[in-house]
Amino acid sequence: MIKKSRFLRPILPFLCAAALFFTPVRAVETDVSFQDVPQDAWYASFVYYVQAQGLMSGTGAGTFSPNLPMTRGMLLTVLYRVAGSPLQDESGVGTLFSDVPLDAWYAPGIYWARSEGIASGYSEETFGPDDPITREQLVTMLWRYSGSPSAQIDSAFADEDAISLWADTAVSWASAEGLVSGTSGNRFEPIGLATRAQAAVILTNYDQQNPQEQPDPDPEPDPTPEVPEETLPPLLPNSYDSSAFVVENGFLTYQGGTPSYVGIDVSAHQKLIDWEKVAASGVDFVMIRAGYRGYTQGLIYQDDYFTYNINEALRVGLDVGIYFFSQATSVEEAREEALQTLEWIEDYDITYPVVFDWERVSQSNSRTKDTTGDMITACAREFCGIIADAGYTPMTYGSPSKVGKDLQLDQLSDFPFWLAHYTIDWCPTSFQYHYDMWQYSSSGMVDGIDVRVDLNICLRDW
């Protein structure tokens, strides 16, 4: 197993949501809605992200139970999924815990975690899968998952004497790394419990904030190295002034000398939109989903509300861009997607980019789950090249964690980039490379739209 080096950014009083930066991709399109997760709840976008990515699921029909304590079995199942749900031979599971039957939903994660040294049972016979997870247990499991890095045992918490000996190093490491801080009175509260909402925040950040560490390739002899045929241009750095991002009239704006425009992106998931109200709310532009390719059979569909949305958005005077939700697994499929998109938009005045939006779907029945980054990048180049040849502005879309993994920006520098990076309180993104548009929230509320909608800022003219 390759241990992960990506890890949590500083979290407020331990497990709180404020000031936590995270980096989700736009969640895989889903109609799931939890009746116990208010749209304006601080944890709402985190919950829908982990649900869409298959990391956490609901607890019943239409419920997520955000205030329910996270259990040991739940957490290890999530980490198991983050690790890619590695296959296990039943013969390699070892001695079974009496309270973890092999057919239990949490069994794969628990036995995998035991084999990797991430978690152990209370004894050789019992594990306690349904027991709420404590703060020191959570930190320890994450520390082990990260490779058990060394740390000086000096947590400096007022209640450090209450921290179990087996958790000392993990807590000290988490404190030194700025991953946790004390609650009132600088207390760690090691046996305090974490809720499912708090876990969703942590796991969203854990899954998205930092790229995975890749294994070092075995060295191969190369007696006659070849001169590279092409040297890729370096990526431009993020040169925006963080202090120039301000919130005005409910939207993020930029006052640093660069053009700044307010935008949203919509699809059938926003249902029927009152575009008169949207235009009056201060929105300048909209990115409309033209269509998508299914991730099981690979068929192409037009978005059910595309025609309505584009006609109405243009009627009320908004600038319009387009995105296609791609699941291409070959350059030929990317070409098919581009040509179909051009056919759909040929009669409309498109003044903003036409975007290639490829997002990995990890479900077991997904035809795209094993698509390589090289292929995704090749598909992006094919799609964008066709769009450019037709006279439109092409654009790619992705999050920091996907850059260099699924989307190799150094091979796509000819095209503008739309960054997806949600931050608490819309704090400036830490993304290090240049971007032209930034999708900074998935839980915006805009007059004329009855459900949550993605919010965007565009930092250039087209």
C-alpha positions in Angstrom: 0.0 0.0 0.0 1.2 3.5 -0.8 0.5 5.7 2.2 -1.1 9.0 1.4 0.8 12.3 2.0 -2.2 14.5 1.4 -3.7 15.7 4.6 -6.0 18.0 6.4 -5.5 21.8 6.4 -5.8 23.5 9.8 -9.2 23.0 11.3 -10.8 25.4 13.8 -11.5 24.1 17.3 -11.1 20.5 16.6 -13.5 19.2 13.9 -15.3 22.5 13.5 -16.1 23.8 10.0 -15.0 27.4 10.1 -11.9 28.5 8.2 -11.5 25.0 6.6 -10.3 25.1 3.0 -11.3 22.2 0.7 -11.1 21.4 -2.9 -14.0 19.5 -4.4 -14.6 18.8 -8.0 -18.1 19.8 -9.0 -19.9 16.8 -7.5 -21.0 14.1 -9.9 -24.4 15.2 -11.1 -27.0 13.7 -8.7 -30.6 14.2 -7.9 -30.1 13.0 -4.3 -31.4 15.4 -1.6 -31.4 14.8 2.1 -34.4 16.2 3.9 -32.3 16.7 7.1 -29.5 18.7 5.4 -30.7 22.3 5.0 -29.5 24.0 1.9 -27.9 26.8 3.9 -26.3 24.6 6.5 -22.5 25.1 6.8 -21.9 21.4 6.1 -24.4 21.1 3.2 -21.9 21.2 0.3 -19.6 18.9 2.1 -22.3 16.3 2.6 -23.4 16.3 -1.0 -19.8 16.0 -2.1 -19.0 12.9 -0.1 -22.3 11.4 -1.1 -21.7 12.1 -4.8 -18.2 10.7 -4.6 -19.3 7.5 -3.0 -17.5 8.2 0.3 -20.5 8.5 2.5 -24.1 7.6 2.0 -27.4 8.4 3.7 -28.7 6.6 6.8 -32.2 6.0 5.6 -34.7 7.1 3.0 -33.8 10.7 2.3 -31.8 11.3 5.4 -28.1 11.8 6.2 -28.3 12.2 10.0 -25.6 15.0 10.2 -25.7 15.2 14.0 -25.3 11.4 14.4 -21.9 10.4 15.8 -19.5 8.9 13.2 -18.8 5.2 14.0 -15.6 3.3 13.7 -17.0 1.1 10.9 -18.1 4.2 9.0 -14.8 5.9 9.1 -12.8 2.9 8.0 -15.2 2.2 5.2 -14.6 5.8 4.0 -10.8 5.4 4.2 -11.1 2.1 2.4 -13.0 3.9 -0.4 -10.5 6.7 -0.6 -7.8 4.1 -1.0 -9.6 2.7 -4.0 -11.4 -0.2 -2.4 -8.5 -2.6 -2.9 -9.6 -6.2 -3.5 -9.0 -8.6 -0.7 -8.7 -12.4 -0.9 -11.1 -13.8 1.7 -8.3 -16.2 2.8 -6.1 -13.2 3.6 -8.6 -11.6 6.0 -7.3 -13.5 9.0 -9.1 -14.2 12.2 -12.6 -12.8 12.1 -13.9 -10.4 14.7 -17.0 -11.9 16.3 -18.9 -8.6 15.7 -17.7 -8.1 12.1 -19.2 -10.8 9.9 -17.8 -11.0 6.4 -21.1 -10.0 4.8 -21.5 -6.8 6.8 -21.2 -3.6 4.8 -18.3 -2.3 6.9 -16.4 -5.6 6.9 -14.1 -4.9 3.9 -13.0 -1.6 5.3 -12.3 -3.0 8.8 -10.3 -6.0 7.7 -8.4 -3.9 5.2 -7.6 -1.3 7.9 -6.4 -4.1 10.2 -4.2 -5.6 7.6 -2.7 -2.2 6.8 -2.1 -1.4 10.5 -4.5 1.5 10.5 -6.9 0.2 13.1 -7.1 -2.7 15.5 -9.9 -4.2 17.5 -10.5 -3.9 21.2 -9.2 -7.4 21.4 -8.6 -10.2 18.9 -12.3 -11.1 19.1 -14.1 -7.8 19.0 -13.8 -4.5 17.1 -16.9 -2.4 18.0 -17.9 -1.3 14.4 -20.9 0.5 15.6 -19.2 2.4 18.4 -19.0 6.2 18.0 -15.5 7.2 17.1 -13.6 9.4 19.5 -11.3 12.3 18.6 -8.2 10.5 19.6 -9.3 7.4 17.6 -9.9 9.5 14.5 -6.6 11.3 14.7 -4.8 8.0 15.3 -6.4 6.3 12.3 -5.6 9.2 10.0 -2.0 9.4 11.4 -1.5 5.7 10.6 -3.1 6.0 7.2 -0.6 8.8 6.5 2.3 6.4 7.3 2.7 7.0 11.0 5.1 9.9 10.7 7.4 10.7 13.7 6.5 13.5 16.1 7.8 14.8 19.3 5.3 14.0 22.0 4.4 17.4 23.2 0.8 18.2 22.4 0.6 21.2 24.8 -3.1 20.7 25.4 -4.4 21.5 28.8 -5.9 18.0 29.1 -2.9 16.1 27.6 -2.9 13.8 30.6 -6.3 12.5 29.4 -4.9 11.4 26.0 -4.3 7.7 25.8 -0.7 6.6 25.5 -1.4 4.9 22.2 -2.7 8.2 20.8 0.1 10.5 22.1 2.3 10.6 19.0 -0.7 10.9 16.7 -2.2 13.8 18.6 1.2 15.5 18.9 1.8 15.1 15.2 -1.7 16.4 14.3 -1.1 19.4 16.6 2.4 20.1 15.2 1.0 19.9 11.6 -1.7 22.4 12.5 -4.4 19.8 11.8 -6.1 20.3 15.2 -6.4 22.9 17.8 -7.9 23.1 21.2 -11.5 23.9 22.1 -12.4 26.3 24.9 -9.5 26.3 27.4 -7.1 24.7 24.9 -8.6 21.3 25.6 -8.3 18.4 23.1 -11.1 16.4 24.6 -9.8 13.1 23.4 -12.9 11.1 24.1 -15.2 13.6 22.5 -17.2 12.3 19.6 -17.3 13.5 15.9 -20.6 13.9 14.1 -21.3 12.7 10.5 -21.4 16.3 9.4 -18.0 17.1 10.9 -16.7 13.9 9.3 -18.0 15.0 5.9 -16.1 18.2 6.2 -12.9 16.4 7.1 -13.3 13.7 4.4 -14.1 16.2 1.7 -10.9 18.1 2.5 -9.0 14.8 2.8 -10.1 13.5 -0.5 -9.6 16.8 -2.4 -7.2 19.2 -0.9 -3.8 17.6 -1.6 -2.8 15.3 -4.5 -1.9 11.7 -3.8 1.7 10.7 -3.5 2.8 8.6 -6.4 5.2 5.7 -6.0 8.7 6.3 -7.3 9.3 4.3 -10.5 12.0 1.7 -10.5 15.1 3.2 -12.2 15.7 1.8 -15.7 19.1 2.0 -17.5 19.1 4.5 -20.3 22.5 4.5 -22.0 21.3 6.6 -24.9 18.9 9.2 -23.6 16.9 11.0 -26.2 16.5 14.7 -26.4 12.8 15.5 -25.8 11.0 16.4 -29.0 9.1 19.2 -27.3 9.6 21.2 -24.2 6.2 22.1 -22.6 5.8 25.7 -21.6 5.8 26.3 -17.8 2.4 27.0 -16.3 1.7 30.6 -15.3 1.5 31.2 -11.6 -1.6 32.4 -9.7 -0.8 36.1 -9.7 -4.1 37.4 -8.2 -4.0 39.5 -5.1 -5.7 37.6 -2.3 -6.7 40.8 -0.5 -8.6 42.0 -3.6 -11.3 39.4 -3.4 -14.3 40.8 -1.6 -17.9 39.9 -1.2 -20.4 42.4 -2.6 -24.2 41.9 -2.9 -23.9 38.2 -2.0 -21.3 37.4 -4.7 -17.5 37.2 -4.7 -15.8 40.0 -6.7 -12.3 41.0 -7.5 -11.0 44.6 -7.1 -7.4 44.1 -8.1 -7.4 45.7 -11.5 -8.6 42.7 -13.5 -12.1 42.4 -15.0 -14.5 40.7 -12.6 -17.8 39.2 -13.5 -20.4 37.3 -11.5 -21.6 34.0 -12.8 -23.4 30.7 -12.1 -23.5 27.3 -13.8 -26.8 25.4 -14.2 -28.2 22.2 -15.5 -31.5 20.2 -15.2 -30.7 19.8 -11.5 -31.8 23.5 -11.0 -35.1 22.6 -12.6 -37.2 25.6 -13.8 -35.4 28.9 -13.4 -36.9 32.4 -13.3 -34.3 34.0 -15.5 -35.7 37.5 -15.1 -35.0 37.3 -11.3 -31.6 35.8 -11.9 -30.6 38.7 -14.2 -31.9 41.2 -11.6 -29.9 39.6 -8.8 -26.6 40.8 -10.2 -25.5 37.8 -12.2 -23.5 38.7 -15.4 -23.0 35.3 -17.0 -24.2 31.7 -16.9 -22.5 28.5 -17.9 -25.2 26.1 -19.2 -24.9 22.4 -19.4 -25.6 21.4 -23.0 -25.5 17.7 -22.4 -23.6 14.8 -20.9 -22.4 11.2 -21.6 -23.7 8.5 -19.4 -21.1 6.7 -17.3 -22.5 3.2 -17.7 -23.5 2.7 -21.4 -21.8 5.8 -22.7 -24.7 7.3 -24.5 -24.9 11.0 -25.1 -27.9 13.0 -23.9 -29.0 16.6 -24.2 -29.7 18.3 -20.9 -33.5 18.4 -20.4 -33.5 22.1 -19.7 -30.8 23.2 -22.2 -33.1 24.8 -24.7 -35.2 26.6 -22.1 -32.1 27.8 -20.2 -30.2 29.1 -23.1 -33.2 30.8 -24.7 -34.2 32.5 -21.5 -30.7 33.5 -20.4 -30.0 35.1 -23.8 -33.4 36.8 -23.7 -32.7 38.6 -20.4 -29.3 39.7 -21.6 -26.9 37.4 -19.8 -23.6 36.3 -21.4 -23.7 32.6 -22.0 -21.1 29.9 -22.0 -21.5 26.1 -22.4 -20.2 23.0 -20.7 -20.4 19.4 -21.6 -20.2 16.7 -18.9 -17.8 14.3 -20.5 -17.3 10.6 -19.8 -15.1 10.0 -22.9 -12.8 7.0 -22.7 -11.2 7.6 -26.1 -10.2 10.5 -28.4 -12.9 9.3 -30.7 -15.6 9.7 -28.0 -14.3 13.2 -27.1 -14.6 14.2 -30.8 -18.1 12.9 -30.9 -18.9 15.0 -27.8 -17.5 18.1 -29.3 -19.3 17.7 -32.6 -22.6 17.1 -30.8 -22.1 20.1 -28.6 -21.4 22.3 -31.7 -24.6 21.0 -33.3 -26.6 22.0 -30.2 -25.2 25.5 -29.9 -24.9 26.6 -33.5 -28.0 28.8 -33.5 -27.1 30.7 -30.3 -24.9 33.6 -29.4 -22.2 32.0 -27.2 -19.9 34.7 -25.8 -18.3 32.7 -23.0 -16.2 29.5 -23.4 -17.3 26.0 -24.4 -16.0 23.8 -21.6 -14.7 20.2 -21.5 -15.9 18.9 -18.1 -14.5 15.4 -17.4 -15.2 14.0 -14.0 -14.3 10.6 -12.7 -17.2 8.4 -11.6 -15.9 5.7 -9.3 -18.9 3.4 -9.0 -18.3 -0.2 -9.8 -20.5 0.0 -12.9 -18.7 3.0 -14.2 -17.1 2.6 -17.6 -14.8 5.5 -16.9 -13.4 4.7 -13.4 -10.1 3.3 -14.8 -9.5 5.9 -17.5 -5.9 7.2 -17.3 -4.9 10.8 -16.9 -3.1 10.6 -20.2 -6.3 9.6 -22.0 -8.3 12.3 -20.2 -5.8 14.9 -21.2 -5.8 13.6 -24.8 -9.6 13.8 -24.8 -9.5 17.4 -23.5 -7.1 18.4 -26.3 -9.3 16.8 -29.0 -12.5 18.4 -27.6 -11.0 21.8 -27.2 -9.2 21.7 -30.6 -12.5 21.0 -32.4 -14.3 23.8 -30.5 -11.5 26.3 -31.3 -11.6 25.3 -35.0 -15.3 26.1 -35.0 -14.6 29.6 -33.8 -15.5 29.3 -30.1 -13.3 29.7 -27.1 -12.6 26.3 -25.6 -11.9 25.8 -21.9 -10.9 22.9 -19.5 -12.3 22.4 -16.0 -11.0 20.8 -12.9 -9.9 21.0 -9.2 -6.4 21.3 -7.7 -6.4 17.6 -6.8 -7.1 16.6 -10.4 -4.5 18.8 -11.9 -1.5 16.6 -12.8 -3.5 13.4 -12.1 -6.6 13.4 -14.4 -5.9 16.7 -16.1 -2.4 17.6 -17.1 -2.5 21.3 -17.4 1.0 21.6 -18.8 -0.3 19.9 -21.9 -3.4 22.1 -22.0 -1.9 25.6 -21.6 -3.2 26.7 -24.9 -6.7 26.8 -23.4 -8.2 28.8 -20.6 -8.8 27.0 -17.3 -11.9 27.0 -15.1 -10.9 26.2 -11.5 -13.3 24.3 -9.1 -12.2 25.0 -5.5 -14.7 25.6 -2.8 -13.5 27.4 0.3 -15.2 28.3 3.6 -16.4 31.9 3.6 -15.2 32.1 0.0 -11.6 32.8 1.2 -9.1 33.2 -1.7 -8.1 29.9 -3.3 -4.6 28.5 -2.6 -4.3 27.1 -6.1 -0.9 27.9 -7.4 -1.5 28.1 -11.1 -3.3 30.7 -13.2 -7.0 30.3 -13.8 -9.5 32.4 -15.8 -12.7 31.4 -13.9 -13.2 30.1 -10.4 -16.1 28.1 -9.2 -16.0 29.0 -5.5 -19.2 27.5 -4.1 -21.6 24.7 -4.8 -24.2 25.9 -2.3 -25.1 29.4 -3.6 -28.6 30.7 -3.4 -29.7 33.0 -6.2 -33.1 34.7 -6.6 -35.1 32.9 -9.2 -33.5 29.5 -8.5 -35.2 27.3 -5.8 -32.2 25.0 -5.1 -28.5 25.3 -4.5 -26.4 26.5 -7.5 -22.7 26.8 -8.2 -21.3 30.3 -8.0 -18.5 31.5 -10.2 -16.2 34.5 -10.8 -14.7 35.3 -14.2 -11.5 37.3 -14.2 -11.1 38.3 -17.8 -13.0 39.5 -20.8 -13.8 37.2 -23.7 
